Structures are given as C-alpha cells and as structure tokens.
C-alpha cells in the first residue's frame, strides 16, 4: 500500500448559524455532533457525518417536556454546552439546564431513536463532561464558580444511576483568565489531557490545555493557548470551546465555536461550529491555531493517505480517499469555475423551501420554548403550518407560538404566505427575525378596532416602535411577507399578490447582534413564523403555506 499526500478542502463554518459549543464523538466510522440550544426547543440538535465536513441533522436529543421543561425560560438560559460520548455501545449526552434541573445526562443505544429521561448528577455549575476510563471509572468534569473564580471540578459517578462515588475536587484553575469553562478530559497515549475554554466567549476567548499522568492532576499546562484569534485582525473571532476527535484519515481534528464578524466588529449569526486539523508537537501536545490564522473560511488541509489503487481517485488531489469524499466534490466545483461564494449559494443549507406537506416538522425548525398544547399543527389544514396564538408575544418569556430556523448567512431573505383566520381584535401573526425578547423585528397582519392591518414593528433594547401600518381589505385575510437582510440592515416587505412587493420598514442589523444585547446573549438570529393573541389565546388560527429562504 502506497502513502501519498492528499489535500482535504472544505468551507468553514461546517455548521453555519447559531450552533455553538460543539461536542463530538465517534462510533466506528460514524461521527455524531451536538450543540447548545438555550431557550429553543427541541433541545440539543444531533448531527451525523462520515467525513467530519458534511453534516446532516438527524434529530434532537431532548424532544419532550419530561426531558426539558423550558416553558418560562428567558433568552440565553435553558440548555448550555452539551457533551456527547459513546462507550460500550451506548451514547451519552450530558448537559446543563441552567435554570431548571441543573446537570444531567441522557442515554440512547441508537442516537436516531428515543433518548432516555434525564439522570441527574449532583455537582458542578455548568458545562459537565463525561470521560470513560480504561479501568471502568467514569469521571464527570465540570465548571464551577464565576468570572475569575471559575475552576474545574471532577468526581466519579455510577453511570447507571448518576450517583457520585467520590467527592468533587478542584483539579484545574486554568491560565488565570475569567470563565474557565467547557472542560473535557481525555486519555491519549497513556496521558490525561484536560482542555477548557478561558477568557469569556468574546474577543479574549481561547482554548487551553494541560496534561498529567493522573486524571486528577496536577496538570502541566501548555504555556500558550492552543486555539485563539484574539491577537489577530481576522474574519473569524472568539474561537474556543473545543472538542477533540480522531478522524477517518487517522489524524486528529477539533470542532469548536467561532464568530464571523464584519468590519464593524459585530455579526448577527451567533456562535457557529468550525472544524480544523490538530497537529501534535514533538513532545506530545495537541495544537490547533494560536493566533496564526490557519483556521479560515476556506480550508485546505494536507494529510497523508494510504492507497491500494482500488478506491476512486479524488479529483485533483493526487490521492485516493475512500472516506473523505468532500475533497473530490469541492475540486469538481473548482474545475467547473464555480467560486466559493457560488458553492455556498448552491448548498442546501442556505436555500430551500418548506411546503409543510409532511406530518413532522423538519429537524432544523425549532420552537421558542416548549410549545403550548394544541398551539401548532400540520394536520389542521394539510400543506399548511397552523399556529394558534398564545397570550405571550415576542417580547414575553412565556410560551409563544413561534417556529423558526437559524439565520446562516449575512445576505439572506425569507418569505411566506400568511392567512389569518379571525376578525377579532388582538389577533396577530407574521414573519419575525429574533435575537431575544428585547430585540426583534417583524412584519405581519393584525386585527385592530375590527380592521385588518399589515404592519412592521421594530423592538430595540426593549423599546417597541410601530414602524408602518397599512389597512387592507378585510375580505383578503391573506398576505405575502418577506424579510431581506445584508450585513447592515433587515428590510420588512409585504405583497398582496406575491409579485409586487412594498417595503414597510427597515431595522439596523447591529441591534439584533449579540454585541448590542444587554446582558448575556449566547444565541444568534432565528427567523420564524409566529402568532399571538396579545394577552389572550387567539380565537382563530394563522396558517402559513410555506417558508422559503435564500442566501
């Protein structure tokens, strides 16, 4: 068998849009990845891949209220930083419901099937992780404390019950920076590695690492971050919160969060999932990118490849790749003269249309908190999504009738056809771009004083402005709605025939960015359809014929 060099080409982020805090595991040739979801439901999206580059969502881990009750969850509360592990034929996902049950894990023999009800673990603040040692011991490693007092604790559990078998002990204080969090413990080549994020999830964010011959340390610390862009002027910032995995090529890789920022230092997309190769120093330290800029939007990674001459050759790579199919596909696009931007535009991730013909919602659509019973249906009117407005609206923290998907590119547009089946005052439905309950823009239809109106509304830092209002014929009861976006602004439009569009208003993109938010803002913009009764249950139903998006 001959060894050659191959070049694996791919585009970052591998999961664009609000998919933060990635964790990854391997089961044979299959890779699975999960992310944080905060106030959105179902919780913890689950992705599958064979090559680490192309990911397909196959479901959610927490998909019922017995696992996750966030009916009154505030923005950026809820589910924090899951860790996914596979051991002895069982998948484990451990996480934090930060204002609810605290730290817990669930299990599944088949990750595409139903996961168990939660099993609580007793200690730790946030971001728990599991490590299965060769001697049968199971360690929970978790963050504890706040700010500069953050540190990492560890204890052993009975994996069947979650009960602690040892008292928690502090094993690491990191590099002295604030918010030491997202820890993972690994055993690689006989050594224990402790890895965590430090510096807070903004400009100073970084990934640091230590190692020891014992799982409890003391840990020798690598002198510099193994991953950060904090000293660079670079389009990808805030790098950190990483997880390591051995890839199908035999080399090591890392998944981690990062943020695409524009020239003005903000971005509405939130924290996204990135992929980068891991190199090992001569004395055994895993290194990713310490202010070198090797993590980019376009990646070309050189890796050794063994070929026996039987596998299909990856176009342009000079090496046969039986598992890393992505290399050939991107090369074929390049040979056809298609630019990177066009590749992105052609991706199913960035353009599509839901017709609502199935009995289940697509996996990438989510609710804002647990939906109220009977507040939505795909069967009420086949081919339409039916939403029954609840008393809570977009500026409230109760159960809101909202179904949306993550914004994944700065330049994008979304459209739908709405039919509002009620003439009672207060009934409202529309299309919304949402950061949180204090920052959102919507275009929709409302009944006020027995009159049907099309409107645009802008909520910025908790203050709501009615930006436009247009009376329409009550016999219509239907309107086409569209929101378009670029880096600078969102534009809210309507049409009565789906052909001629009228602009209602525009709102600054900056005001929907995490950088503009007051307090914690761990999410990105989610775009969706909503309905509300504005203080009471809506007497009628809002029907949405489709949702279309383009980038």
N, C-alpha and C positions, 0 to 999 in steps of 0.2 A: 504494500500500500504506500502510495506516494504522498508526501506532505507538500502542500502548496500554501501560498498566502492568498486569502480572499479579502474582499472589501465589502463589508456589510453597510449598505446605505439605507437610511431611514430619516424620517422627519420627526422632530420634537415639537411640541409635547406629544407623546404617544396616546395620551388621553387628554384632549383639549377641553377647556372649560373647567368649571368648578368640580374637580376631582382631587381633593387634597389628601395628604397623609397616607400615601400608598403603602400597602404591605403585600408581600408576595410569598407564595410557596410553590413547591413542585411535587407532583405525584407522577412518577415515571417520566413520560415525555410531555406531560400536560402541565401547564402553568396556570395559576389562579391568582387573582389580584383583587383587593378590596380597598375602599376609600371611606373617608368620613362623610357624613350626611347632615349633621346638626339638626335643624328643625324640619327637614324634609322626610317624607315617608313614601314608600318603604325605606328602611334604613340599610345602609352598607351595600352599595352595588357590588355585584360579583362578576368578574370578567374572566374569560378563558383565552389562552393563546398557546400556540406550539412553538413560536419563534421569538417571543418577548416584544415583538414590534407591532403585530396586528392583533388587536384585542377585540373580542366580541362579548357584549354583555349577555349573560345567561340567566340573570335574575337578581334578586336581593336576598341577603341573609336574614334580615329582620322584616318580615312581611305581614305580621299580625299583631294585634294590640296586646296579646299575652306576652309577647317578646319586647314590645316597645310602645309605651304609652306616653306620647308627647302632645296630647290634646291641647295643653295650655303652655306649650314650650315657647320661649322667646327666641328671637333670632340669635344665631350663633351659640345657642345652648343645644341640648339634645346629645347626639352621638358624636363622640370625639375619638379620633385616632385608633381605628381597629388594627389588630394584628392577626394575620392568618397563618396557620401552621397545619402541616399534615404529618401524622405519626401513626404508624402501625394500622393503616387502613382507615383512619378516621381524620376528618377535617375539624379543626378548632378555630373559632373566631372569638377573640377576647377584645373587649372594648369598655368604654365608659359612657353611661347615661348620666351626664354631669349634674343635672338637677333632679334625677329620678332615682333609680335603683343603685347607682354607683357602678362599680366594676363587676363585670360578669362575663361568662363565656357561653357559647352555644356550640353544638356539635352536629355533624352530618356524615353519614357514610358515603352519600352521593351529594356533591355540592350543588347539583342542579335540582335536587329534591328538597324536601322539607327539613329545615333545621330545628333542633330541639328547643324547648323552652329554656330560659336563662338559668344558669347555675352561678350563683353569686360567689365572689371571692372577697375576703374580709378587709384587705389592707390596700393602701395606695390612694393617691389623689386622682391622677388621670393617666392615660396612655399605657395601660398594662400590656405586657408581652409575655408569651409563653416560650419556654425552652425545655425540650425533652432531652435529657442527658442519656448517655450510653448505659449508665448504671441503673436506669429506671426512675431516677428522680426527675420531678417536674418543678421547674422554677417559674414563679411569677416575678417579673422585673417591672417596676412601675415608678412613675414620677411622684414626688411628694414635695409639699411646700410651694411657695410662690415667689416670683421675682428672683432676687439674688439668693434667696433661701432655698431655691429649688435644689433637690438632690434625688438620687436614685436609691430606692429600697428594693430588697429582694427577700423572698421566702419560698419555702417549698409547700406544695399542696397535694392533696389526694385528688387526682384528676377525675375520679368518679363522682366525688361529692363537692369539690371546691374547698373543702375544709383545710385550714392551714395546719401543716405538720411541724412547722418551725415558726419562731417569732420573726417578724421583719427586722432586718438590719440595714443600715446605710452602707452601701458598697461603693458609691462614687459621688463626688462633688463637681466633676467636670473641670472646665477650664477657668472657673471664676466668673463666667458670664451669667446673666439672668436667664431664667426659664430653661433649665436643663430638662428636656422632655423627649418623648418618643423613644425610650430606650429599647434596645434589642440585645440579647445575649446570644452569642454563637459559640460553637466549639468547632474549630477548624484546624486540622493538622495537629491535634493534641493540645492546642492553646484555646483559652477562653477569651473572646473579644467582647467588650462592652461598647456599644455605639449609641450615640444620642445626639439630638439637636441642641443647640445652645444659642443664646442671644436674642430670643424672641423671633416671631415669624414675620420679620420685616427686613430692613436693609442689613442688619447685623447677623442675620440668620446664617448658621453654619452647622456642619456635621463634624463631630469629634469622636475620637476612638481611643480606647485603652485595652490592654491585654494583661493576662495573668495565667499562671498555671493552676489557679483555683477559681471556681465560679464566684467566690465571694471576695476575690482580690487578695492583697492590694493590687491595683491596676497601674501598670506603667502606661503613661499617656504619651501618645504621639504628639510632638511639640506643636504642630500646626493643624488647622482644620483639614480634613481630608476632602471636604466639599464646601465651597463658598464662592460667591462672586462679589463679596462686599467691598473689595478694593478696585473693582473694575467698572468702567462705563460699558455696559453690556445690555442687550435687549432682554436677557433673562436674568432676573434677580431673585433674591430671597431664598436661594437654594438651601435645602436641608430636609430633615425628617426622612431619612433614607432607610432602605432595607436591602440586604444583600441576597443574591441567589446565584447558584452555579447554572450557567446557560447551556443550551443544546450544543454549542460549539465546544464545550469543555472549559471555557473561560468563565470568569466571574463578572457579574453585572450588578448594577444598582438601580432601583427605582426610587424616586424622591420627588418632592414638590418644588415647584418654581413658579415665578410670576412673570408674564410678559408685560413690560412697562413701555409706554410710549415716551417720546422725547420730553414730555412734561412731567414724567415721573409718576403716572397713575395708569391704571388699567382696570376695566370692569369685569374681566373674565374670571377673576379669582385665582386661587392656587391650583395649578394643574399638575398632572403626572408626567414626569420626564424619565428617560432611560439613558444610561451611559455605561461604558465599559469600566471595569475595575482592573487596575494594574497592581501588581504586588512588588513591593520593594525587595531588595536582595535579602534583607533581614526579616521579611515576613509581615509587612504592614500593607493593608489594602488601601489604595489611593484612587481618588476619582478626579477631582478638579479643584485645586486650591488656588483660586484667583488666576488661573491660566487661560480660561476661556475655551477650554476644549469641549465643554458642554454647549452645544449650539442648536440652532433651529434646524440646520441641515447637518446630519451626522454621516461620516464615512469612517468606519472602524475597521482597521486591519486585524485580521485574525488568522491563525493557522488553520488549515483544513486538510483532512486526510481523504484521498480519493482512490477508489479501486477501479475507476473507469466505467462504472456501471450506472451511476446516477446522472441525471440530466444536468448539463452544464448551465450554471447561472450566467445569463447573458452579460458579456463584458467583464466578468470578474476574473476569468482565467482560472477558476476553481469550481469544482462540482460541489454543490451544497445540498445534501439530502434533506436538511431540516430548516435552514434559514431561507425560506422561499422569497423573502422580501427583497433580497439583493437583486435577483433577476427581474422582478416586476418593476422596480424603480428604474433599473437600467433600460428596460424596454421603453419606458416612457421618455427617458432622456434621449434615446436614439430616435424617437419619433419627433423630437424637437419641442416637447412639452416642457414648459418651465415649471419650477417648483410651485409657483402660485397656482398654476393651472392644475397641477396634481392635487393640490389641496382642494380646489374648487370641484374637482371631479369626485372627491371622496364622498361616500355615502354618509359620513359623519356630518358633513357640512351642508348638504342639500337633501331635501326629502319632503314627503307629504304623507300625513296620516289621514286615511279616509274613514277610520273608525268602523270598519266592516267586521272586525273580529270581536269575540266575546271578552277578550282581555286587553288591557292597555299595553302598548309597547313598553319594554323594560326601561327605556330612557325617559319616560314620562313619570313625574313624581307629583305627589300631593304636598300641599303646605300643611304640615302636621297630619295626624290621623284624620281621615275624612269622617264627617258625621254620617251616621247610618242613613241610607237612602238619599244621600246628597249628590250622588252621581250614578250614571247608568249608561251602558252601551246597548241595552236591550229595550229601553223605554221607547226609542224610535230608531229602528235598525239603520245603521250607516251614519248615525249622529252621536256625538257625545252630549249627554244631558246632564246639566248641572242645576241643582236646586239650591238657590242662595240661602245661606245661613245668616243668623243675626250679625255675626262677626264679618267685618270688611277687611280690606287690605291693610289698614292701619291698626288693626286689632291683633291680639295674641290668642284669640280663641280659635275654634275650628272654622276654617274658612274654606269655601268651595273654590278651590284653585287647583288646576292641573297644568304643569309646565315642563319645559325641558331647558337644559343649561345653554346659555349663550356660549358659543365655541370660537367665534372669530369677531374681531372688531367691526369689520364690514359685513353686515348681515341684514336680512329682512325676514319678517314673519307676517303671515296673513291668515285670515279665517273668514268664514261666513257665519254670522250670528242671526238666529231667530229668537226673539224674546216673546214667549207665550204668556203674557199677562198685561193687563192695563191698570194694575193697582199701583198707587203711589209708593215710591221707595224701591221698587224692583229695578235691579241694575245688573248688567253683565257686560263683559268686554274682553279686551286683549291688554295684557299688562307686562311691562318689564319691571322686575322686582329685585332690589337689593335686600331690603328688610322692611319692617313696618313703618320706618321713618323715612324711607327713600324708595319711591316707586312712581312710575308714570303709567297712565292707562288711557286708552280710547275705548269708548263703549256707548251703550244705549241705556237710558234711564227714563222712568216714568215719574214726572213731577207735575203736581196740580192737574192730574189726568191728561197731561200732554206727553207725547213721546219725543225725546230729545236725543240727538247724538252729541257726545261731549268729549273733551280732552281734559285731563286733570293731572297736575304735577304736584307730587309731595316731596319736599326737600327739607331734610333735617327736622322732620316732624311737622312742618307747616305746609298746609294743602292749599293750592291755588286752582280754581276752576279756570282753565286757560281758554276754553272755547265751548260754545253750546249752540246747536243748530236744531231748530224744530224740523221734524219730518212727518210725513203723512202717517197717521195712526194705522191706516189700513196696510201699510208696508210691514211693520213689525220685524223687518229684517234689514241687515246692513253688512257690507263687506268692510272689514277692518284690516289695517296694515300698520306695522311699525318698521321703520328702516333705521339703520344705525351705521355710524362710522366712528372713528376714534373720538370725534369732538362732540357729537350730539345724537339724540334719538328724535325721530320725526314721526308724529302720530297722524294718520290719514284715515279717511273713510270714502266709501263709494256706494252708490245705490244700485249700480249695475255690474260692478266688478271690472269695469273698463276705464271709466273716467274717475280719477282719484282727486280728492280735495284735501289739502293739508289743513289740519286743525291747529297744531301747535308743535313746538319743539322744546326739548329739555337738554341741558348740558349733561354729557356723559360723565364728567367728573363727579357730579353729585350722586351718581349711583356706584361709585368706586369704593372699595374698602378704605382707600386713603382719605376719603371725605367723610367717612362714617364716624359717628361719635361712639366711643367705647369699642368693644370687641366687634370685629367684622371679619369672620373667618370664611364667609361664603363668597360666591360671585353672583352675577346677574342670572336669574332664571326667568324665562319668558313663558307666559302661560295664559290660559283662558280662565275666567273667573265669573262668579255670580254672587250677589249679596242682596239680602233684604233690608240692609241698612237699619239694623236694630231688631229685626224680627225675621222669622223664616219667610222666604219669598213665596207668595201664594202660587205663582206659576213656575215654569221651567224655562231655562235658557238652553237652546240647542245650538251646537257647533257642528257644522257639516264636515269640516276638515281643518287641519292645521298644516300649513306649508311653510318651509323655511329654506332660505338660500344664503350662500356666502360667496 
